[in-house]
Amino acid sequence: MKDTPHVCSRCIMDTTVPDIEFDENGKCTYCKLHDLLEEKFPGGEEREQRLKNMVEEIKSRGKGKKYDCVVGVSGGCDSTYLIYWAKKVGIRPLAVHLDNGWNSEIAEENMRKAVEKLAVDIKTVQVDLEEFNDLQLAFLKASVPDVEVPTDIGIYSTLFRVAKEENIPSILNGHSFRTEGSVPRGWTYMDGTYIESVYKKHGKKKRLEHFDNLKITNLISYVFIRRIKEYRPLEYIDYDKKEAGQLLEKEVGWKDYGGHHYESIYTRFVASYLLLEKFGIDKRKVTLSARIRSGKMTREEALKKIGEKPYPIEKVQADKDYILGRFGINEEEFDDIMSAPPRSFHVYHTSYSTIHRLRFFIKIACKMGLLPDIIYEKYAK
């Protein structure tokens, strides 16, 4: 019999999270991180003024150019709201979508409606599907929980590359710690070296030829040489995903797709089945805990929600059949993947030790606003 996880006294993060710690009052590491970020992004008039200053800075940096910024879009609530907000405050965004072949029909329709209604240009970048399928399958074979990292890295790298190619100085990121929280490093770790290492071990060709990877050297070039700067406006806005969804439904015809990041068929399957069944990871704990800390939900409501199945089993099976068909594997091969012992990113070659050695410089870069604070807190501290 498994031990019952110890749960934080404030949120619902628990001892299923690697390296989680609790203080004398039972408050967890991630609540402390939230409070730290609340100090950095305070509310009231100060937050409003800093948001105003951000908008002016983005416009100033984009002066004389066709676009002020790049915004990654997926058809999800956060990214759709971000381009809506940008247009409302007079920022000229270029929407960029990385098409990895997993878009749901609702996501496709949401993106189409949003860019049309808001009169925003969109640039769609398509991955090499054969190679990308093999890369995602390699991460499944690696037996690590970081199976979504190829998409995450691909999106981030694509935004920087497009910004460079189009001479756009700024990137808008739709993350907010108040609604998204911070995913534990042991649940999702990513860097470009890790991508290469996993593919070399488990991929067909051992070397990626088309994937738009992002390694430390690439990031240094984009941020410190090209001076492309990332902004996170939702950190300064009293943003509520439910209210934002209702607004977008009214303004641009946006439709809900049923769950956090369920706009992607693969992400939906990973979050609602694979991570839960193989690793015991329920990422809803992260977002629900964030809502508790931000006063958008009670702890009791979150505990009730986490006790419910995230997705109907018949729909999980349909997603599974589709995914196995695309990867070209059968049920037996997938069962082997599911039954393989879970591994950590530490098993593979990564840039983690390098990042940790550079923590002083990363901290300075975060204080200067060149890198998001979470990079230091999650990877370098």
C-alpha positions in Angstrom: 0.0 0.0 0.0 1.3 3.4 -1.0 1.7 6.1 1.7 -0.9 8.9 1.6 0.9 12.0 0.2 1.4 14.9 2.7 -0.5 17.9 1.4 0.5 21.6 1.8 -1.6 23.4 4.4 -2.3 26.3 2.0 -2.5 24.8 -1.5 -2.9 21.2 -2.7 0.7 20.5 -3.8 2.0 17.4 -2.0 4.8 14.9 -1.6 4.2 13.4 -5.0 6.3 16.4 -6.1 10.0 15.7 -6.1 12.1 17.8 -3.6 9.1 19.6 -2.2 9.6 21.0 1.3 7.3 22.4 4.0 7.9 25.0 6.7 6.9 24.8 10.3 3.4 25.9 9.3 3.0 23.2 6.6 3.4 25.7 3.8 5.2 24.3 0.7 8.0 25.5 -1.5 5.7 26.6 -4.2 3.6 28.8 -2.0 6.8 30.5 -0.9 7.8 31.0 -4.6 4.3 32.5 -5.2 4.7 34.9 -2.4 8.2 35.9 -3.6 6.7 36.7 -7.1 3.8 38.6 -5.5 6.4 40.9 -3.9 8.1 41.4 -7.2 4.8 42.0 -9.0 2.7 43.9 -6.4 -0.9 44.9 -7.0 -2.6 48.3 -6.9 -1.4 51.5 -8.5 2.3 50.3 -8.7 1.3 47.3 -10.8 -0.8 49.5 -13.1 2.0 52.0 -13.5 4.5 49.2 -14.3 2.2 47.8 -16.9 1.8 51.2 -18.4 5.6 51.5 -18.5 5.9 48.1 -20.1 3.4 49.0 -22.9 5.3 52.2 -23.6 8.6 50.4 -23.7 7.3 47.8 -26.1 5.9 50.5 -28.4 9.2 52.5 -28.2 11.3 49.4 -29.1 9.0 48.7 -32.1 9.0 52.2 -33.4 9.7 52.3 -37.2 9.1 48.6 -37.5 6.1 46.7 -38.9 5.4 44.9 -35.7 6.1 45.8 -32.0 6.2 42.2 -30.8 5.8 38.5 -31.5 3.0 36.6 -29.7 2.9 32.8 -29.7 -0.7 31.5 -30.3 -2.2 28.1 -29.9 -6.0 28.7 -29.9 -5.8 28.5 -26.1 -7.3 31.1 -23.7 -4.1 32.7 -22.5 -2.5 33.3 -26.0 -5.8 34.5 -27.5 -6.3 36.9 -24.6 -2.8 38.2 -25.0 -3.3 39.3 -28.6 -6.7 40.7 -27.7 -5.0 42.7 -24.9 -2.2 43.8 -27.1 -4.5 45.2 -29.7 -6.6 47.0 -27.0 -3.5 48.9 -25.7 -2.3 49.8 -29.2 0.5 47.2 -29.5 1.1 45.8 -33.0 1.6 42.0 -32.6 2.6 39.4 -35.1 0.9 36.1 -34.1 3.2 33.1 -34.5 1.9 29.5 -34.4 4.1 26.4 -34.3 2.1 23.7 -36.0 3.2 20.3 -34.8 0.2 18.5 -36.2 -1.7 18.0 -32.9 -4.1 20.9 -33.0 -7.7 20.1 -32.2 -10.4 21.4 -34.5 -11.5 23.9 -31.8 -8.0 25.2 -31.5 -7.7 25.8 -35.3 -11.1 27.6 -35.3 -10.2 29.7 -32.3 -7.0 30.9 -33.9 -8.7 31.6 -37.2 -11.5 33.6 -35.6 -9.1 35.6 -33.3 -6.7 36.8 -35.9 -9.6 37.7 -38.3 -11.7 39.5 -35.7 -8.6 41.3 -34.3 -7.0 42.0 -37.7 -3.7 40.4 -36.6 -1.2 39.0 -39.0 -0.3 35.4 -38.3 2.8 33.4 -39.3 2.4 29.6 -39.1 5.6 27.5 -38.9 5.2 23.8 -39.6 7.5 21.2 -38.1 9.0 18.3 -40.1 6.3 15.8 -39.0 8.4 12.7 -39.6 11.3 13.9 -37.5 9.0 15.5 -34.9 7.0 12.3 -34.4 10.3 10.4 -33.9 11.5 13.0 -31.4 8.3 12.8 -29.4 8.4 9.0 -29.5 12.0 9.1 -28.3 10.9 11.0 -25.2 8.3 8.3 -24.6 11.0 5.6 -24.9 13.3 7.7 -22.6 10.7 7.0 -19.8 10.9 10.6 -18.5 7.9 12.8 -17.6 9.2 15.5 -19.8 7.4 14.3 -22.9 6.0 17.7 -23.8 9.4 19.3 -23.9 9.9 19.0 -27.7 6.8 21.2 -28.2 7.8 23.6 -25.4 11.3 24.1 -26.7 10.1 24.2 -30.3 7.6 27.0 -29.5 10.1 29.1 -27.6 12.8 28.7 -30.2 10.5 29.5 -33.0 9.4 32.8 -31.4 12.9 34.0 -31.0 13.9 32.9 -34.5 10.9 34.7 -36.1 11.6 37.8 -34.0 15.2 37.8 -35.4 14.2 37.1 -39.0 11.4 39.8 -38.9 13.5 42.3 -37.0 11.0 42.4 -34.1 12.6 43.4 -30.8 10.0 42.0 -28.3 8.2 38.8 -27.4 5.0 38.6 -25.4 4.6 35.5 -23.2 1.1 34.6 -21.8 2.3 32.9 -18.6 1.1 34.1 -15.2 2.2 32.6 -12.0 -1.2 33.6 -10.5 -3.1 31.3 -12.8 -0.5 28.8 -14.1 1.8 28.4 -11.0 5.2 26.9 -11.5 5.6 23.3 -12.7 8.1 21.5 -10.5 11.5 20.9 -12.2 11.2 17.2 -11.5 7.9 17.1 -13.5 9.1 19.2 -16.4 12.7 20.0 -17.2 13.8 21.4 -20.5 16.9 22.5 -22.3 18.3 22.0 -25.8 21.1 19.7 -24.8 18.6 17.4 -23.1 16.6 17.3 -26.4 19.7 16.2 -28.3 20.7 13.6 -25.7 17.3 11.9 -25.6 17.1 11.8 -29.4 20.6 10.5 -29.8 19.7 7.6 -27.4 16.2 6.8 -28.6 15.7 8.4 -32.0 16.0 6.7 -35.4 18.6 9.0 -36.9 20.4 9.9 -33.6 20.9 13.5 -34.9 18.2 16.1 -35.4 18.2 17.7 -38.8 15.2 20.0 -38.9 14.0 20.6 -35.4 14.4 24.2 -34.2 16.2 23.6 -31.0 17.2 26.2 -28.4 20.4 25.7 -26.5 22.1 28.1 -24.1 24.3 29.6 -26.8 21.2 30.3 -28.9 19.5 32.0 -26.0 22.6 34.1 -25.2 22.7 35.2 -28.9 19.0 36.1 -29.0 18.9 37.9 -25.6 22.3 39.5 -25.2 23.4 40.1 -28.8 20.2 40.6 -30.7 18.6 42.2 -27.6 15.3 40.5 -28.1 13.4 40.9 -24.9 10.5 38.9 -23.4 7.6 40.5 -21.6 4.9 38.8 -19.4 2.0 41.3 -19.3 -0.4 38.9 -17.5 1.9 39.2 -14.4 0.7 42.8 -14.1 -3.0 42.2 -14.9 -5.7 40.9 -12.6 -6.1 38.0 -15.0 -8.7 35.3 -14.4 -8.9 32.5 -17.1 -12.6 31.9 -16.6 -13.5 35.5 -17.0 -11.0 35.9 -19.9 -12.7 32.9 -21.7 -16.1 34.5 -21.3 -14.8 37.8 -22.7 -13.1 36.1 -25.6 -16.3 34.1 -26.4 -18.2 37.4 -26.7 -15.6 39.4 -28.5 -14.0 36.9 -31.0 -16.1 33.8 -30.8 -13.6 31.8 -28.9 -14.7 28.3 -27.6 -13.6 26.4 -24.6 -11.8 23.1 -25.4 -12.5 21.4 -22.0 -9.3 21.5 -20.0 -5.9 23.1 -19.4 -4.0 23.0 -22.6 -6.5 20.6 -24.1 -6.3 22.6 -27.4 -3.6 20.0 -28.3 -4.7 16.4 -28.8 -1.3 15.1 -27.6 -1.1 17.4 -24.5 -4.6 16.4 -23.6 -3.6 12.7 -23.6 -0.4 13.3 -21.8 -2.0 15.3 -19.0 -5.2 13.3 -18.6 -3.7 9.8 -18.9 0.0 9.2 -19.5 1.5 11.3 -16.7 -1.1 10.1 -14.2 -0.8 6.4 -15.0 2.9 6.1 -15.5 4.4 8.7 -13.2 1.6 9.6 -10.7 1.8 13.2 -11.9 -1.4 15.3 -11.9 -0.5 18.7 -13.2 -3.9 20.0 -12.3 -2.4 20.4 -8.8 -0.1 23.2 -10.1 -2.8 25.3 -11.7 -5.4 24.6 -9.0 -2.9 25.5 -6.3 -2.1 28.8 -8.2 -5.8 29.6 -8.1 -6.0 29.0 -4.4 -3.1 31.3 -3.7 -4.6 34.0 -5.9 -8.0 33.8 -4.2 -9.8 32.5 -7.2 -10.7 29.2 -5.6 -11.0 27.7 -2.2 -8.7 24.8 -1.1 -11.9 22.7 -0.5 -13.0 23.3 -4.1 -9.6 22.4 -5.5 -9.5 19.1 -3.4 -12.9 18.2 -4.8 -11.8 19.0 -8.3 -8.6 16.9 -8.1 -10.6 13.9 -7.0 -12.5 13.9 -10.3 -11.3 12.2 -13.5 -9.7 14.8 -15.8 -11.1 13.3 -19.0 -13.7 10.7 -20.0 -12.1 7.3 -20.5 -13.7 6.7 -23.9 -12.2 10.0 -25.2 -8.8 9.0 -23.7 -8.9 5.8 -25.7 -9.8 7.7 -28.9 -6.8 10.0 -28.4 -4.6 7.0 -27.7 -5.6 5.2 -30.9 -4.9 8.4 -32.9 -1.5 8.9 -31.3 -0.4 5.3 -31.7 -1.4 5.5 -35.3 0.6 8.6 -35.9 3.7 7.2 -34.1 3.4 3.9 -36.0 3.5 1.7 -32.8 1.0 -0.9 -31.6 -0.6 -1.5 -28.2 2.1 -3.9 -27.1 4.9 -1.4 -27.8 3.0 1.3 -26.0 2.4 -1.1 -23.0 6.2 -1.6 -22.9 6.7 2.2 -22.8 4.1 2.5 -19.9 5.6 -0.3 -17.9 9.3 0.8 -18.2 10.7 2.2 -14.9 10.3 6.0 -14.7 13.6 8.0 -15.1 14.7 11.5 -14.3 16.3 14.0 -16.7 19.5 13.5 -14.7 20.0 10.2 -16.5 20.6 12.1 -19.7 23.1 14.7 -20.8 21.7 18.2 -20.1 22.9 21.8 -19.5 21.7 21.7 -15.9 25.1 21.9 -14.3 26.2 24.7 -16.7 23.0 26.7 -15.8 23.7 26.2 -12.1 27.3 27.4 -12.5 26.0 30.5 -14.3 23.4 31.2 -11.6 25.0 34.5 -10.6 24.9 35.9 -14.1 21.4 34.5 -14.6 20.2 36.2 -11.4 21.6 39.6 -12.7 19.9 39.0 -16.1 16.6 38.4 -14.3 16.9 41.5 -12.2 17.6 43.5 -15.4 14.5 42.1 -16.9 16.4 40.3 -19.7 15.2 36.8 -18.5 12.0 35.8 -16.7 12.5 35.4 -12.9 11.3 31.8 -13.0 14.4 30.7 -14.9 16.6 31.6 -11.9 14.1 30.2 -9.3 13.5 27.0 -11.2 16.8 26.1 -12.9 19.6 28.1 -11.3 18.9 28.8 -7.6 
